[in-house]
Amino acid sequence: MANDPICGMYVDEKSTTLTSARDGIKYYFCSTSCKLQFERPEKELRGLRISLTVSWPITIIVAVLTYVLHLGYGNYVMLLLASIVQFYAGQRFYAGILDAIKNRSANMDTLIAIGTSAAWAYSTVVTLFPSIFPTGGIYFDTSTIIISLILTGTYMQRIAESRASSAVSALIALQPKIAHRVEGGKIVDTAIGQVKEGDILLIRPGERIPTDSVVLGGESSVDESMITGESMPLTKKTGDKVIGGTVNSTSSLRAKATKVGEDTALAQIIRIVKDAASSKVPIQKLADRASSYFVPIVVLVGIFASLSWYSLGGVGINTAILIFVSVLIIACPCALGIATPAALLVSSGRAAKAGILVKSGESLQKASKVTTLVLDKTGTLTKGKPEVTDIIAAVGYDKKRVLRLAAIAEMNSEHILGKAIISKAHSMKIKSELPKKFTYAQGSGVTALTKSGKKITVGNRDLFDNAQLSGLEAKLQELESDGKTALIIGEGEKAIGLIAIADALKEDSRKAMDSFRNAGYTVWLATGDNQKAANAVAKSLGIAHVISQAKPRDKLDKIADLQKEGHVVAMIGDGVNDAPALTKADVGIAIGAGTEVAIQAGGIILIRNSIYDAFVALQLGKRTMSKIRQNLFWAFGYNIVLIPIAAGALIPIFTISIYNLLPMLSALAMALSSVTVVSNSLLLARK
């Protein structure tokens, strides 16, 4: 059995004829109006406006004729006017009944159509054949007010839903319509759908990048904030990747399209957000099961209550009909159907704005229960590339001189540590020069001669004797105990300083670890690095549990052990070796800048490459599940409390006169319940 993605009602996939496909997924609907809302929401909203424009003026006139003017021919005027509301403004409900009959199921329109038709039909018989029901009560005002209120509630719900889906709409709006394709010596404007992989594109300043590409020429700042959440523009030059939908800010770029259509990062983000919003969470199974039996049970309850009060309670046929109408209208399970989808839509959209992609509602529910975290180190807590962390100068020397000489020696080096030194020198605006001579000693370091003939040595202890290191030995041991790679810098035959290189922590790693601890999570560090490096990072971040030299199987086994002990485990990682653990964990959180394998294995993806966003995602899971529980409590509680009232529980207290207002109050309460559920879900977007 499937669920209608609009109203949440149960739909039999085998019997329904109302289906629609989008992004390769087939959806099933309980009524034509739900299908129209899914496929063409703007048309459905326009139809609602027209119906409201017709129904409310007529409803007001009918109410005035009923309660104020009391004209002799008023019943006939009301019959004519109420029929317009019943069969024009209310035609969507009758269409829904026909759909239900075709699909051999009951939907929400069934309750509304039967209830209002009963009030209208009874009033019509009283008007045209007054001798049949001598009491003479008519309820055209009841049927018209109910239809107008329900349409108003539906309209308000649609407006609220459009706000809820604003994040998806904003993402869709990022997709450019035109690309400037380079063909020979000409620039040809091409529809984005016609761009193919390998096409050469020109991207002018101020334009959105048409599709995922790699820069072939030019250098420019690119604003990726809407996709990645990164607030500062990034400089892109030849060889760099650019994301479709992001904004080229300063200069023209020539780029080659690498991914097009549904393969682009933006298209995948949109698909993930939509899928998460329409996915099911285990808590919703209760609502789905209840909805499948709810409508027929409510009809039976309405009939039973009406006949019981008529035959045993001594009420007239007028009141008996109103009891039936009240039960059907007040029990309409709209709020029940949208309780979960509304919250998932808002939270997945809000997460996308924060650079967090949630693949399914189930991932959010599991995230809300996480007690223990297992973290990878490289690329997750650290930046994944070596950086200069410390520069120590011997007595009589300064740090800039130490770094400058090291940079000269490493100018010809392709070693990753040498590149880290060159990068640090550039960041400090230290000018260096090509050495006159360069010698590389495998596993030890490099030796170079400057143009003036000065010897520079950069390497480990193998290139220096104990006498040369006497003034630096203590600091050298301290750096090595911290898990850093310490390079000794020599000028001539003297060691003049030390440069420590390590895989530096990300800027927000400490903030994230503090947040995890304060929230009560147990944190494990599982890394393939050696024990010394692992312990140094763990000590720096206050992580008590460490597994070093861990192979992929070791991480997976540790997660399995924790799960056996009753922990709900989230794994956070970015590499190929993290994929098995990401899959095994209750929640896999993949760092978005990591490998494609890790991203595919994760249930939650952090686009911004920020470990703190993992904390945000877990907290969002808790808030989302809290909202879903609130919504379901409201929806179930509303029906549980009000159905007995509609069935006559208050007659002994307020007498049957309560039914002069109860059907209309039922319609108002039913409409407001749906609006309340959506509005409550929208609160997720506030923080």
KAURSUL-V870741 format. One record per residue. N is the residue number from 0. RES is the residue in one small letter. PHI is phi as a letter, one per 30 degrees, with the letter a starting at -180 (NA if undefined). PSI is psi as a letter, one per 20 degrees, with the letter a starting at -180 (none if undefined). Layout:
BEGIN
{{N & RES & PHI & PSI} {N & RES & PHI & PSI}}
END
This chain:
BEGIN
{{0 & m & NA & p} {1 & a & c & r} {2 & n & b & p} {3 & d & d & p} {4 & p & d & i} {5 & i & c & g} {6 & c & c & i} {7 & g & i & i} {8 & m & d & q} {9 & y & d & p} {10 & v & b & p} {11 & d & d & o} {12 & e & d & h} {13 & k & d & h} {14 & s & c & h} {15 & t & d & q} {16 & t & c & i} {17 & l & c & n} {18 & t & b & r} {19 & s & a & q} {20 & a & c & p} {21 & r & a & p} {22 & d & h & k} {23 & g & i & j} {24 & i & c & p} {25 & k & c & p} {26 & y & c & q} {27 & y & b & q} {28 & f & b & q} {29 & c & d & h} {30 & s & a & r} {31 & t & d & h} {32 & s & d & h} {33 & c & d & h} {34 & k & d & g} {35 & l & d & g} {36 & q & d & h} {37 & f & d & g} {38 & e & d & g} {39 & r & b & m} {40 & p & e & h} {41 & e & d & h} {42 & k & d & g} {43 & e & d & h} {44 & l & d & h} {45 & r & d & g} {46 & g & d & h} {47 & l & d & g} {48 & r & d & g} {49 & i & d & g} {50 & s & d & g} {51 & l & d & h} {52 & t & d & h} {53 & v & d & g} {54 & s & d & g} {55 & w & d & g} {56 & p & e & g} {57 & i & d & g} {58 & t & e & g} {59 & i & d & g} {60 & i & d & g} {61 & v & d & g} {62 & a & d & g} {63 & v & d & g} {64 & l & d & h} {65 & t & d & g} {66 & y & c & i} {67 & v & c & g} {68 & l & d & g} {69 & h & h & l} {70 & l & d & q} {71 & g & d & h} {72 & y & c & j} {73 & g & d & h} {74 & n & d & h} {75 & y & d & h} {76 & v & d & g} {77 & m & d & h} {78 & l & e & g} {79 & l & d & g} {80 & l & d & g} {81 & a & d & h} {82 & s & d & h} {83 & i & d & g} {84 & v & d & g} {85 & q & d & g} {86 & f & c & i} {87 & y & c & f} {88 & a & d & h} {89 & g & c & j} {90 & q & d & h} {91 & r & d & h} {92 & f & d & h} {93 & y & d & h} {94 & a & d & h} {95 & g & d & h} {96 & i & d & g} {97 & l & d & g} {98 & d & d & g} {99 & a & d & g} {100 & i & d & g} {101 & k & d & h} {102 & n & c & j} {103 & r & h & l} {104 & s & b & r} {105 & a & c & p} {106 & n & b & a} {107 & m & d & h} {108 & d & d & h} {109 & t & e & g} {110 & l & d & g} {111 & i & d & g} {112 & a & d & g} {113 & i & d & g} {114 & g & d & g} {115 & t & d & h} {116 & s & d & h} {117 & a & d & g} {118 & a & d & g} {119 & w & d & g} {120 & a & d & g} {121 & y & d & g} {122 & s & d & h} {123 & t & d & g} {124 & v & d & g} {125 & v & d & h} {126 & t & d & g} {127 & l & d & h} {128 & f & b & m} {129 & p & e & h} {130 & s & d & h} {131 & i & d & g} {132 & f & b & n} {133 & p & d & h} {134 & t & d & h} {135 & g & i & j} {136 & g & d & p} {137 & i & b & q} {138 & y & b & l} {139 & f & d & h} {140 & d & d & h} {141 & t & d & g} {142 & s & d & g} {143 & t & d & g} {144 & i & d & g} {145 & i & d & g} {146 & i & d & g} {147 & s & d & g} {148 & l & d & g} {149 & i & d & g} {150 & l & d & h} {151 & t & d & g} {152 & g & d & g} {153 & t & d & g} {154 & y & d & g} {155 & m & d & h} {156 & q & d & g} {157 & r & d & g} {158 & i & d & g} {159 & a & d & h} {160 & e & d & h} {161 & s & d & h} {162 & r & d & g} {163 & a & d & h} {164 & s & c & j} {165 & s & d & h} {166 & a & d & g} {167 & v & d & g} {168 & s & d & g} {169 & a & d & h} {170 & l & d & g} {171 & i & d & h} {172 & a & d & i} {173 & l & d & i} {174 & q & d & o} {175 & p & d & q} {176 & k & c & h} {177 & i & b & q} {178 & a & b & q} {179 & h & c & o} {180 & r & c & p} {181 & v & d & o} {182 & e & b & o} {183 & g & i & c} {184 & g & c & j} {185 & k & c & q} {186 & i & c & p} {187 & v & c & p} {188 & d & d & p} {189 & t & b & p} {190 & a & e & p} {191 & i & e & h} {192 & g & d & i} {193 & q & c & i} {194 & v & d & p} {195 & k & c & q} {196 & e & e & p} {197 & g & j & i} {198 & d & d & q} {199 & i & c & p} {200 & l & b & q} {201 & l & c & p} {202 & i & c & o} {203 & r & d & r} {204 & p & e & p} {205 & g & i & i} {206 & e & c & q} {207 & r & d & q} {208 & i & d & p} {209 & p & d & g} {210 & t & a & r} {211 & d & e & p} {212 & s & b & r} {213 & v & b & p} {214 & v & d & p} {215 & l & c & h} {216 & g & a & q} {217 & g & j & r} {218 & e & b & p} {219 & s & a & r} {220 & s & d & p} {221 & v & b & p} {222 & d & d & o} {223 & e & c & j} {224 & s & d & h} {225 & m & d & h} {226 & i & c & g} {227 & t & c & i} {228 & g & i & i} {229 & e & d & o} {230 & s & d & h} {231 & m & c & p} {232 & p & d & q} {233 & l & c & p} {234 & t & d & p} {235 & k & c & p} {236 & k & b & a} {237 & t & e & p} {238 & g & j & i} {239 & d & d & q} {240 & k & d & q} {241 & v & b & q} {242 & i & c & p} {243 & g & e & p} {244 & g & j & i} {245 & t & d & r} {246 & v & c & p} {247 & n & d & p} {248 & s & c & g} {249 & t & c & h} {250 & s & b & r} {251 & s & d & q} {252 & l & b & q} {253 & r & c & p} {254 & a & b & q} {255 & k & c & p} {256 & a & d & p} {257 & t & c & h} {258 & k & b & q} {259 & v & b & r} {260 & g & i & c} {261 & e & d & i} {262 & d & d & i} {263 & t & d & q} {264 & a & d & g} {265 & l & d & g} {266 & a & d & h} {267 & q & d & h} {268 & i & d & g} {269 & i & e & g} {270 & r & d & g} {271 & i & d & g} {272 & v & d & g} {273 & k & d & g} {274 & d & d & g} {275 & a & d & h} {276 & a & d & h} {277 & s & c & i} {278 & s & d & r} {279 & k & c & q} {280 & v & c & q} {281 & p & e & h} {282 & i & d & h} {283 & q & d & i} {284 & k & e & h} {285 & l & d & g} {286 & a & d & g} {287 & d & d & g} {288 & r & d & g} {289 & a & d & g} {290 & s & d & h} {291 & s & d & h} {292 & y & c & i} {293 & f & d & g} {294 & v & d & g} {295 & p & d & h} {296 & i & d & g} {297 & v & d & g} {298 & v & d & g} {299 & l & d & g} {300 & v & d & g} {301 & g & d & g} {302 & i & d & g} {303 & f & d & g} {304 & a & d & g} {305 & s & d & g} {306 & l & d & h} {307 & s & d & g} {308 & w & d & h} {309 & y & d & g} {310 & s & d & h} {311 & l & c & h} {312 & g & c & i} {313 & g & i & j} {314 & v & d & q} {315 & g & d & r} {316 & i & d & h} {317 & n & e & g} {318 & t & d & h} {319 & a & e & g} {320 & i & d & g} {321 & l & d & h} {322 & i & d & g} {323 & f & e & g} {324 & v & d & g} {325 & s & d & g} {326 & v & d & g} {327 & l & d & g} {328 & i & d & g} {329 & i & d & h} {330 & a & c & j} {331 & c & e & o} {332 & p & d & k} {333 & c & e & g} {334 & a & d & h} {335 & l & d & g} {336 & g & d & h} {337 & i & c & j} {338 & a & e & g} {339 & t & d & g} {340 & p & e & h} {341 & a & d & g} {342 & a & d & g} {343 & l & d & h} {344 & l & d & g} {345 & v & d & g} {346 & s & d & g} {347 & s & d & h} {348 & g & d & g} {349 & r & d & g} {350 & a & d & g} {351 & a & d & h} {352 & k & d & h} {353 & a & c & j} {354 & g & i & k} {355 & i & b & p} {356 & l & c & p} {357 & v & c & o} {358 & k & d & h} {359 & s & a & q} {360 & g & d & h} {361 & e & d & h} {362 & s & d & h} {363 & l & d & g} {364 & q & d & g} {365 & k & d & h} {366 & a & d & h} {367 & s & d & i} {368 & k & c & j} {369 & v & d & p} {370 & t & c & h} {371 & t & b & q} {372 & l & c & p} {373 & v & c & p} {374 & l & c & p} {375 & d & d & r} {376 & k & c & f} {377 & t & d & p} {378 & g & i & i} {379 & t & c & f} {380 & l & d & h} {381 & t & c & r} {382 & k & d & i} {383 & g & i & j} {384 & k & b & q} {385 & p & d & q} {386 & e & b & q} {387 & v & d & p} {388 & t & c & h} {389 & d & b & q} {390 & i & b & o} {391 & i & c & p} {392 & a & c & p} {393 & a & d & r} {394 & v & e & p} {395 & g & j & i} {396 & y & b & q} {397 & d & c & r} {398 & k & d & h} {399 & k & d & h} {400 & r & d & g} {401 & v & e & g} {402 & l & d & h} {403 & r & d & g} {404 & l & d & h} {405 & a & d & h} {406 & a & d & h} {407 & i & d & g} {408 & a & d & h} {409 & e & c & j} {410 & m & e & h} {411 & n & c & j} {412 & s & d & q} {413 & e & c & j} {414 & h & d & q} {415 & i & d & h} {416 & l & d & h} {417 & g & d & g} {418 & k & d & h} {419 & a & d & h} {420 & i & d & g} {421 & i & d & g} {422 & s & d & g} {423 & k & d & g} {424 & a & d & g} {425 & h & d & g} {426 & s & d & h} {427 & m & c & j} {428 & k & h & k} {429 & i & c & p} {430 & k & d & p} {431 & s & b & r} {432 & e & b & r} {433 & l & d & p} {434 & p & d & q} {435 & k & d & h} {436 & k & b & q} {437 & f & b & p} {438 & t & b & p} {439 & y & c & p} {440 & a & c & o} {441 & q & e & p} {442 & g & i & i} {443 & s & b & g} {444 & g & l & b} {445 & v & b & q} {446 & t & b & p} {447 & a & b & q} {448 & l & c & p} {449 & t & d & r} {450 & k & d & h} {451 & s & d & j} {452 & g & j & j} {453 & k & d & p} {454 & k & d & p} {455 & i & b & p} {456 & t & b & p} {457 & v & b & o} {458 & g & l & b} {459 & n & c & a} {460 & r & d & h} {461 & d & e & h} {462 & l & c & j} {463 & f & b & q} {464 & d & c & r} {465 & n & d & h} {466 & a & d & h} {467 & q & d & h} {468 & l & c & j} {469 & s & e & g} {470 & g & d & i} {471 & l & c & i} {472 & e & e & g} {473 & a & d & g} {474 & k & d & h} {475 & l & d & g} {476 & q & d & h} {477 & e & d & g} {478 & l & d & g} {479 & e & d & h} {480 & s & d & h} {481 & d & d & j} {482 & g & i & j} {483 & k & c & q} {484 & t & d & o} {485 & a & c & p} {486 & l & c & p} {487 & i & c & p} {488 & i & c & p} {489 & g & c & q} {490 & e & b & o} {491 & g & i & c} {492 & e & c & j} {493 & k & c & p} {494 & a & d & p} {495 & i & c & i} {496 & g & l & r} {497 & l & b & q} {498 & i & b & p} {499 & a & c & p} {500 & i & b & p} {501 & a & a & r} {502 & d & d & o} {503 & a & d & q} {504 & l & d & q} {505 & k & d & q} {506 & e & e & h} {507 & d & c & j} {508 & s & d & g} {509 & r & d & g} {510 & k & e & g} {511 & a & d & g} {512 & m & d & h} {513 & d & d & g} {514 & s & d & g} {515 & f & d & g} {516 & r & d & g} {517 & n & d & h} {518 & a & d & i} {519 & g & j & j} {520 & y & d & q} {521 & t & c & p} {522 & v & c & p} {523 & w & c & p} {524 & l & c & p} {525 & a & b & o} {526 & t & b & q} {527 & g & d & i} {528 & d & d & r} {529 & n & d & r} {530 & q & d & h} {531 & k & d & g} {532 & a & d & g} {533 & a & d & g} {534 & n & d & h} {535 & a & d & g} {536 & v & d & g} {537 & a & d & g} {538 & k & d & g} {539 & s & d & h} {540 & l & c & i} {541 & g & i & k} {542 & i & c & p} {543 & a & d & h} {544 & h & c & p} {545 & v & b & p} {546 & i & b & o} {547 & s & c & r} {548 & q & h & k} {549 & a & d & p} {550 & k & d & r} {551 & p & e & h} {552 & r & d & h} {553 & d & d & g} {554 & k & d & g} {555 & l & d & g} {556 & d & d & h} {557 & k & d & g} {558 & i & d & g} {559 & a & d & g} {560 & d & d & g} {561 & l & d & h} {562 & q & d & h} {563 & k & d & h} {564 & e & d & i} {565 & g & j & j} {566 & h & d & q} {567 & v & c & o} {568 & v & c & p} {569 & a & c & p} {570 & m & c & p} {571 & i & b & o} {572 & g & a & r} {573 & d & b & i} {574 & g & c & r} {575 & v & e & h} {576 & n & d & i} {577 & d & c & i} {578 & a & e & g} {579 & p & d & g} {580 & a & d & h} {581 & l & d & h} {582 & t & d & h} {583 & k & d & h} {584 & a & d & q} {585 & d & d & h} {586 & v & b & p} {587 & g & c & p} {588 & i & c & o} {589 & a & c & p} {590 & i & d & p} {591 & g & d & h} {592 & a & d & j} {593 & g & d & a} {594 & t & d & q} {595 & e & d & h} {596 & v & d & g} {597 & a & d & g} {598 & i & d & g} {599 & q & d & h} {600 & a & d & h} {601 & g & d & q} {602 & g & d & h} {603 & i & b & p} {604 & i & c & p} {605 & l & c & o} {606 & i & d & h} {607 & r & d & j} {608 & n & i & k} {609 & s & c & p} {610 & i & d & h} {611 & y & d & h} {612 & d & d & h} {613 & a & d & h} {614 & f & d & g} {615 & v & d & g} {616 & a & d & g} {617 & l & d & g} {618 & q & d & h} {619 & l & d & h} {620 & g & e & g} {621 & k & d & g} {622 & r & d & h} {623 & t & d & g} {624 & m & d & h} {625 & s & d & g} {626 & k & d & g} {627 & i & d & g} {628 & r & d & h} {629 & q & d & g} {630 & n & d & g} {631 & l & d & h} {632 & f & d & g} {633 & w & d & g} {634 & a & d & g} {635 & f & d & g} {636 & g & d & h} {637 & y & e & g} {638 & n & d & g} {639 & i & d & g} {640 & v & d & g} {641 & l & d & h} {642 & i & d & g} {643 & p & d & h} {644 & i & d & g} {645 & a & d & h} {646 & a & d & i} {647 & g & j & j} {648 & a & d & h} {649 & l & c & i} {650 & i & e & g} {651 & p & d & h} {652 & i & c & g} {653 & f & c & j} {654 & t & i & r} {655 & i & d & i} {656 & s & d & i} {657 & i & d & h} {658 & y & d & j} {659 & n & d & h} {660 & l & c & h} {661 & l & e & g} {662 & p & e & g} {663 & m & d & h} {664 & l & d & h} {665 & s & d & g} {666 & a & d & g} {667 & l & d & g} {668 & a & d & g} {669 & m & d & g} {670 & a & d & g} {671 & l & d & h} {672 & s & d & g} {673 & s & d & g} {674 & v & d & h} {675 & t & d & g} {676 & v & d & g} {677 & v & d & g} {678 & s & d & h} {679 & n & d & h} {680 & s & d & h} {681 & l & d & h} {682 & l & d & h} {683 & l & d & h} {684 & a & d & i} {685 & r & d & h} {686 & k & b & none}}
END
